[in-house]
Amino acid sequence: MILLNPKQLDREYAEGVSKEIMLKTVAFFESRGKSRLKRDDHDRLWYADFLKFIKEENIFSTLLTPAGLGDVHSRWDTWRICEFNEILGFYGLNYWYTWQVSMLGLGPIWMSQNEELKQRVAKLLKEGNIFAFGLSEKEHGADLYSSEMSLEPQSDGTYKASGKKYYIGNGNEAVVVSTFGKFSNTNEYVFFAVDSHHKNYKCIQNIVNSQNYVAEYVLDAYPIEKKDIISMGQEAWDSALNTVNICKFNLGWASIGMCTHAFYEAIDHASSRRLFGRQVTDFPHVQQLFVDAYARLVAMKLFSLRAADYMRSASSEDRRYLLYNSIVKMKVTTQGEEVVNDLWDIIAAKGFEKNMQFETVCRDIRALPKLEGTVHVNMALIIKFMKNYFFNPKEFNKISKRNEPKDDNFLFNQGATQGLGKVYFHDYRIAYHGVELPNIEVFKKQIKLFKLLLFVAKPTRKQTEDFGFLLVLGELFTLIAYGQLIIENSEIYRIDPALLDQIFDFIVRDFSQFAVKLYSNSTTTRLQMLICKRMLFKPCVHSERFKKVLENYVYPLKGAYSMNPGL
């Protein structure tokens, strides 16, 4: 079973501690029950009991401390981080968020050369503390060039920090807030560590209506010593971007968890309802929506699992993960919105009911494409990889499933962030040529036409300045890379060919929709329009394949999971 079922945790672990963490986390939420989960959400109650559990079980320390800085089981292991992301997303984005922003806050520290600070932070993690990432500002968002947070050197070799930060998760309780700014005398970039409990740290407000605390804070002549300096200059800049590159991957996993819980609720509701004398799940449009939602959700997880393999295999010579990570952030999260839309069309008004987790998912699923860089920002990154992906393939060793217990230390030692145009990829055609299924064959034709467009009708200078044009072009490219990794992982996870072909049913449809958008753009040339029209294909419809997916994969989820109700 590819989808998470918390009551049947069967993911592979090389050692018992990792599985124990997941089982204990599930037990925490199930013992609290759905009623408490929903009540705390509606009351916007700070999740102190969750953080107490995390502290008592030493969970953040075990999962987020690189090897050598914590206990024997501590390591930054992307495999188990993915699982924990998914479980927290399953039970609520609020719980996932405090974990996510702690990861962001730790990133610049683990990348730092300040060994004394690393040891201090590892000890604070062991004590059960949470962390924050002081990057964005109210007037500038995540525009690092315009940061106004200032660090002023003093005559005794110390500094005074002054300025404001905005939209900073955990900013109310974080024992270390990794804060980005500039030296006042040189304008050089700097990361430094502050404590939200210090008298010169002023937490102004929670800017969101949520269980989370997303802070606006002010530093008022906050004293900084050299031991508090995380990084400076190019190193500070690189660690800011590299931290986001590592942690934005988590948003896709949160989306997978949320959608999975919503799916269980939707199938249970629809399969127990009769309307107009018929079972709701007997209506053809409902069956189509369920199959589409299931296929999209499985595709989200297959892609994200495979992207994690590339992330764990990254090196200075192999940075393919930078493309796949951006797609997890951009594509998987927007696919999550599509899944919820399909399920919501099925259960309709039921999705608004306050005792449904679905109600929470509908509200929060919209946030994920907009955090840690918008869809547009990530698409701008993705487009930089397009030339080498299609036209300059290199040979790499084949990457297998990477679930071994190891510390992914390259992520904190990858150095400069420039040169995305020099990231190379293996030949994507290897994956596509290894499979012959009706809808994959259709998609291969669409890919050839897209490459033709890039070769003979490449974007004009005006189009390269039109982000609306580039966004759609990037969506078409993304679907090709998306399909590639899904195919690669279908072999590893032994996905039924019928299900794989059904996944490419929606991929063909989505590709055609984006081709229409590109055709309709105000700047599209006649030659580009002609090729776009040729890209339009209808997927191969096969009633037996559809029926198999519906009966073998969708319907069996009825009654497979429901959260303990609690009190």
Buried (B, 14 or more C-beta within 10 A) or exposed (E): EBBBBBEEBEBEBBEEBBBBBBBEBBEBBBEBBBBBBBBBBEEBEBBEEBBEBBBEBBBBBBBBBBBEBBEEBBBBBBBBBBBBBBBBBBBBBBBBBBBBBBBBBBBBBBBBEBEEBBEBBBBBBBEBBBBBBBBBBEEEBBEBEEBBBBBBBEEEEEBBBBBBBBBBBBBBBBBBBBBBBBBBEEEBBBBBBBBBEEEBBBBEEBBBEBBBBBBBBBBEEBBBEEEBBBBBEBBBBBBBBBBBBBBBBBBBBBBBBBBBBBBBBBBBBBBEBEEEEEEBBEBEEBBEBBBBBBBBBBBBBBBBBBBBBBBBBBEEEBBBBBBBBBBBBBBBBBBBBBBBBBBBBBBEEBBEEEEBBBBBBBEBBEBBBEBBBBBBBBBBBBBBBBEBBBEEBEEBEEBEBBBEBBBBBBBBEBEEBEEBEEBBBBBBEEBBEEBEBBBBBBBBEBBEBBEBBBEEBEBBEEBEEBBBBBBBBBBBBBBBBBBBBBBBBBEEEEBBBBBBBBBBBBBBBBBBEBBBBBBEBEEBBEEBBEBBEBBBBEBBEBEEBBEBBBEEBBBEBBEBBEBBEBE
